[in-house]
Amino acid sequence: MFWYDFSFRSLTAAQDGRSVLEHAGIGVELLRAPQAISEQGCGYVVETADFDGADALTLFLSSGVRFRRVFRQFDNGFVEEAGHDLF
């Protein structure tokens, strides 16, 4: 299993993203960005389960939520940039 981490530069922006997903009934967590992501200038992530990633992306785009990038984080801690398979 893996999670999609949508990265944000600020806590406020991440909180806005979390609110949009929660309002739509998508399970989400707001977390400090893992080291692999924070090294790229991102401070916070909104994390969703793998099966909610595409819906989260659609909601963010349709509601104007401005995330920075999308990453896939696996149980073993491996993180890779996602995106091409979500668009």
matplotlib code that plots the C-alpha trace (Angstrom):
import matplotlib.pyplot as plt

x = [0.0, 1.1, -0.2, -0.3, 1.3, 0.2, 2.8, 2.2, 4.6, 2.5, 0.4, -2.5, -2.5, -2.3, -5.2, -7.3, -6.5, -7.4, -10.8, -11.7, -11.0, -12.7, -15.8, -15.9, -15.7, -12.1, -9.9, -6.9, -4.1, -2.2, 1.5, 4.9, 6.5, 8.8, 12.5, 12.7, 9.9, 10.9, 14.3, 12.5, 11.0, 7.8, 6.8, 3.5, 1.7, -1.9, -1.9, -4.5, -4.8, -3.7, -7.3, -8.3, -5.4, -7.2, -10.3, -8.2, -6.4, -9.7, -11.1, -8.0, -8.0, -11.7, -11.7, -8.5, -6.4, -2.8, -0.6, 3.0, 3.7, 2.4, 4.5, 3.8, 5.1, 5.3, 5.2, 9.0, 9.6, 10.4, 9.1, 8.8, 7.3, 3.9, 1.7, 1.9, -0.3, -2.8, -3.3]
y = [0.0, 3.6, 7.1, 10.2, 13.2, 16.6, 19.1, 22.7, 25.5, 26.8, 25.4, 27.6, 26.3, 22.7, 23.3, 24.6, 21.5, 19.3, 21.1, 20.5, 16.8, 16.3, 18.2, 15.7, 12.7, 11.8, 10.5, 12.8, 13.7, 16.9, 16.2, 17.8, 16.8, 13.8, 14.7, 13.5, 15.9, 18.8, 19.0, 20.2, 23.3, 21.8, 22.1, 20.3, 17.5, 16.5, 12.7, 10.4, 6.7, 5.3, 4.8, 8.4, 10.1, 10.7, 12.1, 14.4, 15.7, 16.4, 18.2, 20.3, 21.4, 22.1, 24.1, 26.1, 24.5, 25.3, 22.4, 22.3, 18.7, 15.1, 12.3, 8.6, 7.3, 3.5, 1.5, 1.0, 4.8, 5.1, 8.3, 9.1, 11.9, 11.0, 13.0, 11.5, 8.6, 10.9, 13.4]
z = [0.0, -0.5, 0.2, -1.9, -0.3, -1.8, -0.8, 0.3, 1.2, 4.1, 6.9, 5.9, 2.4, 3.6, 6.0, 3.1, 1.1, 4.1, 4.5, 0.9, 1.1, 4.4, 3.2, 0.3, 2.6, 1.7, 4.6, 5.0, 7.4, 7.6, 8.4, 8.4, 5.2, 5.3, 5.0, 1.3, 0.5, 2.8, 1.2, -2.0, -0.2, 1.0, 4.6, 4.9, 3.1, 2.9, 2.8, 1.3, 0.7, -2.7, -3.8, -3.0, -4.9, -8.2, -6.4, -4.3, -7.3, -9.1, -6.1, -5.6, -9.3, -9.4, -6.2, -6.8, -4.0, -4.9, -3.9, -5.0, -6.0, -5.6, -4.1, -3.5, -0.1, 0.5, 3.7, 3.6, 3.6, -0.1, -1.6, -5.3, -7.3, -8.7, -11.0, -14.5, -13.5, -11.7, -14.6]

ax = plt.figure().add_subplot(projection="3d")
ax.plot(x, y, z, "-o")
ax.set_aspect("equal")
plt.show()
